[in-house]
Amino acid sequence: MKRGKLTKYVVMLVVAIALLIAANLTLDSYQLRIINLCGIYVILALSMNLINGFTGLFSLGHAGFMAVGAYTVGLLTMSPTTKQMNFYMKPIVPWLAEVELGFLPALIIAGIMTAIVALLIGAPVLKLTDDYLAIATLGFSEIIRILLTNMQSVSNGALGLKGIPNRATTPWTWGIAIITIIVMTLLINSSYGKAFKAIREDDIAARSMGINIFSHKLLSFVIGAFFAGVGGGLMGSQLGTISPDFFKFTYTFNILLIVVLGGMGSIKGNVVSAIVITVAMEVLRFLDGPLNLGFTVLPALPGLRMVVFSLILMLVVLFRKDSKISKNIMLAVKKHVKTK
């Protein structure tokens, strides 16, 4: 890396850290919560961007990866007393009942567990392409959610987990977000990153150049899942309460919205998009309540906020008709609707 570019990155890092310190000292708890969510969504967006944007895969399994990470961190950081209070319908398995780890080891284990799940899923499904891969990964995400719903003695079933320690403070969320940005930048500028982009552009040409297509796809999938698991762990800690219903397809759709609007294969764009959309989601929260139009008052329409963001994604897809990812999104959504 050239000295000028390195200096630029160091200055940007120092400015970012200074802004985060100032925010941590001046903002209230609600505003800091939004700042933390911005950092978490940066991690999730970059992890999906590695898979979908840089490697050209069309995966819709991020919600499942997040669920694995969130439950892993929750079960490893909760105290034995809190676990006993949660698992009143059916006792927790003995090997988890007395386990209580620090936040950092729990996050690392969550990432590793999610990467292992991605490895098991990726081995069979990454031989598929385009919308077939999207449907397969979406199906596996739903399988993970159903397993969490039915594994009463491990995940507490549909009741979920309550009382997860809130360790996802600003230094944690944005510290890991900055590490994710650095890792992704170094990875994309390495020989592996060039191979990922070659596969995205033309996998036949990449194979003729000696690139092992399957192993590189699997590597991208596993690394992306690792960071998705870490992001899910941070999200679970931030919320304090999780359940299987929280990790439905809608969550993957939200992250895909950030990635598409930020630009497929753009690290800077995804960072900016994650921050803007997360803040906008909070600013537009009034759409879920009664709307006073002056001459009339519309009743509360829960979910209207997400409808607005869905429309935004549809408009982006319509304006980018020529892009491969837009076609894949439309095909996947049509198939998903048919299966319903």
C-alpha positions in Angstrom: 0.0 0.0 0.0 1.3 3.4 -1.0 2.3 5.8 1.8 -0.2 8.5 0.8 -3.1 6.1 0.8 -2.0 4.6 4.2 -1.8 8.1 5.6 -5.3 8.9 4.4 -6.7 5.7 6.0 -4.9 6.5 9.3 -6.3 10.0 9.3 -9.8 8.7 8.6 -9.5 6.2 11.4 -8.3 8.8 13.9 -11.2 11.1 12.9 -13.7 8.2 13.3 -12.4 7.3 16.7 -12.5 11.0 17.8 -16.1 11.3 16.6 -17.1 8.1 18.4 -15.5 9.3 21.7 -17.3 12.6 21.4 -20.6 10.8 20.7 -20.2 8.5 23.6 -19.6 11.5 25.9 -22.4 13.8 24.7 -25.3 11.7 23.3 -28.1 10.2 25.5 -28.8 6.4 25.7 -31.3 6.4 22.9 -29.0 8.2 20.5 -26.1 5.9 21.5 -28.4 2.9 20.8 -28.9 4.2 17.2 -25.1 4.7 16.9 -24.5 1.2 18.0 -27.1 -0.2 15.6 -25.3 1.7 12.8 -22.1 -0.1 13.7 -23.8 -3.5 13.8 -25.5 -2.9 10.4 -22.1 -1.9 8.9 -20.8 -5.4 10.0 -23.8 -7.2 8.6 -23.8 -5.2 5.3 -20.1 -5.8 4.7 -20.5 -9.5 5.4 -23.3 -9.8 2.9 -21.5 -7.6 0.4 -18.5 -10.0 0.5 -20.8 -12.9 -0.6 -23.2 -11.1 -2.9 -21.3 -8.1 -4.1 -17.7 -9.1 -4.4 -18.1 -12.9 -5.2 -21.3 -12.6 -7.2 -23.2 -15.2 -5.2 -26.9 -14.6 -4.5 -27.3 -15.7 -0.9 -30.4 -15.0 1.3 -29.3 -16.9 4.4 -28.0 -14.0 6.5 -30.9 -14.0 9.0 -30.1 -17.7 9.8 -26.4 -16.8 10.3 -27.4 -14.0 12.6 -29.6 -16.3 14.6 -26.8 -18.7 15.2 -24.5 -15.9 16.4 -27.2 -14.2 18.6 -28.1 -17.4 20.4 -24.5 -18.4 20.8 -23.6 -15.1 22.5 -26.8 -15.1 24.5 -26.3 -18.6 25.9 -22.6 -18.1 26.6 -22.9 -14.7 28.4 -26.0 -15.2 30.5 -25.5 -16.2 34.1 -26.6 -19.6 35.3 -29.4 -18.0 37.4 -30.8 -16.1 34.4 -30.7 -19.3 32.3 -32.7 -21.1 35.0 -35.3 -18.3 35.0 -35.6 -18.5 31.2 -35.8 -22.3 30.9 -38.8 -22.9 33.2 -40.8 -24.9 30.7 -38.0 -27.4 30.0 -34.6 -27.5 31.7 -31.5 -26.4 29.7 -29.0 -29.1 28.8 -26.5 -29.6 31.6 -23.4 -28.7 29.5 -24.8 -25.2 28.9 -26.4 -24.6 32.3 -23.2 -23.4 34.2 -21.3 -21.9 31.3 -20.7 -18.1 31.5 -18.0 -16.5 29.4 -16.8 -13.0 28.7 -18.2 -11.0 25.8 -15.1 -11.2 23.5 -14.7 -15.1 23.8 -18.5 -15.4 23.2 -18.3 -13.3 20.1 -15.4 -15.3 18.7 -17.1 -18.6 19.4 -20.3 -17.2 17.8 -18.4 -16.3 14.6 -16.7 -19.8 14.6 -20.0 -21.6 15.1 -21.7 -19.6 12.3 -18.7 -20.3 10.0 -19.1 -24.0 10.7 -22.8 -23.9 9.9 -22.0 -22.0 6.7 -19.4 -24.6 5.8 -22.0 -27.4 6.2 -24.6 -25.5 4.2 -22.2 -24.2 1.6 -20.7 -27.6 0.7 -23.9 -28.7 -1.1 -25.6 -25.5 -2.1 -22.8 -23.5 -3.6 -22.9 -25.8 -6.6 -26.1 -24.0 -7.5 -26.2 -20.6 -9.2 -28.3 -17.4 -9.2 -31.9 -17.7 -8.1 -31.5 -21.5 -7.3 -28.8 -20.6 -4.8 -31.0 -17.8 -3.3 -33.9 -20.2 -2.7 -31.6 -22.8 -1.2 -29.9 -20.4 1.2 -33.3 -18.9 2.1 -34.6 -22.4 2.8 -31.6 -23.2 5.1 -32.2 -20.0 6.9 -35.7 -21.0 7.6 -34.5 -24.5 8.7 -32.2 -22.8 11.3 -35.1 -20.8 12.6 -37.4 -23.8 12.9 -34.7 -25.8 14.6 -34.3 -23.0 17.2 -38.0 -23.0 17.7 -38.1 -26.7 18.4 -34.9 -27.2 20.4 -36.5 -26.3 23.7 -33.7 -27.5 25.9 -31.0 -25.6 24.0 -32.7 -22.4 22.7 -35.8 -22.3 24.9 -37.9 -22.7 21.8 -40.4 -20.1 20.8 -40.1 -18.3 24.2 -36.6 -17.2 23.2 -34.0 -15.8 25.5 -34.5 -12.8 27.9 -32.1 -11.0 30.1 -29.0 -11.2 27.8 -26.3 -8.9 29.2 -26.1 -5.7 27.2 -22.4 -5.6 26.5 -22.7 -4.1 23.0 -21.5 -0.6 23.9 -20.2 1.9 21.4 -16.5 0.8 21.7 -17.6 -2.8 21.1 -19.9 -2.2 18.1 -17.8 0.3 16.3 -14.5 -1.3 17.3 -15.6 -4.5 15.6 -17.1 -2.5 12.7 -13.8 -0.8 12.1 -11.9 -4.2 12.3 -14.5 -5.6 9.8 -13.8 -2.7 7.4 -10.1 -3.2 7.6 -10.3 -6.9 7.2 -12.6 -6.6 4.2 -10.4 -4.0 2.6 -7.3 -6.1 3.0 -9.1 -9.2 1.8 -10.5 -7.6 -1.3 -7.1 -6.1 -2.2 -5.4 -9.5 -1.8 -5.1 -12.3 -4.4 -8.2 -13.9 -2.8 -10.2 -10.7 -3.4 -9.1 -10.6 -7.0 -10.2 -14.2 -7.4 -13.6 -13.4 -5.8 -14.1 -10.5 -8.3 -12.9 -12.7 -11.2 -15.6 -15.3 -10.3 -18.2 -12.6 -10.1 -17.4 -11.2 -13.5 -17.0 -14.6 -15.4 -16.6 -17.9 -13.5 -15.7 -19.7 -16.8 -12.9 -17.3 -17.5 -11.8 -17.5 -13.9 -11.7 -21.3 -14.0 -9.6 -21.2 -17.2 -7.1 -19.0 -15.3 -6.6 -21.7 -12.7 -8.9 -20.4 -10.0 -10.7 -23.1 -8.0 -14.2 -21.8 -8.2 -15.8 -23.9 -5.6 -13.2 -23.4 -2.9 -13.1 -19.6 -3.4 -16.9 -19.4 -3.3 -16.9 -21.5 -0.1 -14.2 -19.3 1.5 -16.2 -16.2 0.7 -19.4 -17.8 2.1 -17.7 -18.9 5.3 -15.9 -15.6 6.0 -19.1 -13.6 5.3 -21.0 -16.0 7.7 -18.4 -15.5 10.4 -18.9 -11.7 10.4 -22.7 -12.2 10.2 -22.5 -14.4 13.3 -20.5 -11.7 15.1 -23.0 -9.1 14.0 -25.9 -11.3 15.2 -24.2 -11.7 18.5 -23.8 -7.9 18.9 -27.4 -7.5 17.9 -28.6 -10.0 20.5 -26.6 -8.3 23.2 -27.9 -4.9 22.1 -31.5 -6.0 22.2 -31.3 -8.1 25.4 -34.2 -10.3 24.2 -34.2 -12.6 21.2 -36.6 -15.2 19.8 -36.7 -17.3 16.5 -39.4 -15.1 15.0 -37.0 -12.2 15.1 -34.8 -13.8 12.5 -37.2 -14.1 9.6 -36.6 -13.4 5.9 -37.4 -9.8 6.6 -34.1 -9.3 8.3 -32.1 -10.6 5.3 -34.2 -8.3 3.2 -33.3 -5.3 5.3 -29.5 -6.0 5.0 -29.9 -6.6 1.3 -31.6 -3.2 1.0 -28.5 -1.6 2.6 -26.1 -3.6 0.3 -28.0 -2.7 -2.9 -28.5 0.9 -2.1 -24.8 1.2 -1.0 -23.6 -0.5 -4.2 -22.8 -4.1 -4.8 -19.0 -4.5 -4.3 -18.5 -1.1 -2.6 -17.1 -1.0 0.9 -17.4 2.7 1.4 -20.9 2.8 -0.1 -22.1 0.0 2.2 -20.7 1.8 5.3 -22.5 5.1 4.3 -25.7 3.2 3.3 -25.8 1.3 6.6 -25.5 4.5 8.6 -28.0 6.5 6.5 -30.7 3.7 6.4 -30.4 2.9 10.1 -30.8 6.5 11.1 -33.7 6.9 8.6 -35.4 3.8 10.0 -35.5 5.6 13.4 -36.5 9.0 11.9 -39.4 7.4 10.0 -40.6 5.4 13.0 -43.6 7.8 13.2 -45.0 6.0 10.1 -45.9 3.0 12.3 -48.2 5.2 14.5 -51.2 7.4 13.8 -50.6 10.0 11.1 -52.0 13.5 11.4 -52.4 15.0 7.9 -54.0 18.2 9.1 -57.5 17.5 7.6 -57.7 14.0 8.9 -55.9 11.5 11.2 -55.0 8.1 9.7 -55.1 5.1 12.1 -51.8 3.4 13.1 -50.5 1.1 10.5 -47.8 -1.1 12.1 -45.2 -2.1 9.5 -45.7 0.9 7.3 -42.1 1.9 7.9 -40.9 -1.4 6.4 -43.3 -1.0 3.5 -41.6 2.3 2.6 -38.1 0.7 2.7 -39.4 -2.2 0.5 -40.7 0.3 -2.0 -37.3 2.0 -2.0 -35.6 -1.3 -2.8 -38.1 -2.0 -5.6 -37.4 1.4 -7.1 -33.6 0.7 -7.0 -34.2 -2.6 -8.7 -36.4 -1.0 -11.4 -33.8 1.7 -12.1 -31.1 -1.0 -12.4 -32.8 -3.4 -14.7 -29.6 -4.2 -16.5 -27.8 -5.4 -13.4 -27.4 -9.1 -12.7 -28.2 -8.8 -9.1 -31.5 -6.9 -9.8 -32.6 -9.7 -12.1 -31.7 -12.2 -9.4 -33.7 -10.3 -6.7 -36.8 -10.2 -8.9 -36.6 -13.9 -9.7 -36.0 -14.9 -6.1 -38.9 -12.7 -4.8 -41.2 -14.2 -7.5 -40.3 -17.8 -6.5 -40.6 -16.9 -2.8 -44.1 -15.6 -3.4 -45.0 -18.7 -5.4 -43.9 -21.0 -2.5 -46.2 -19.1 -0.1 
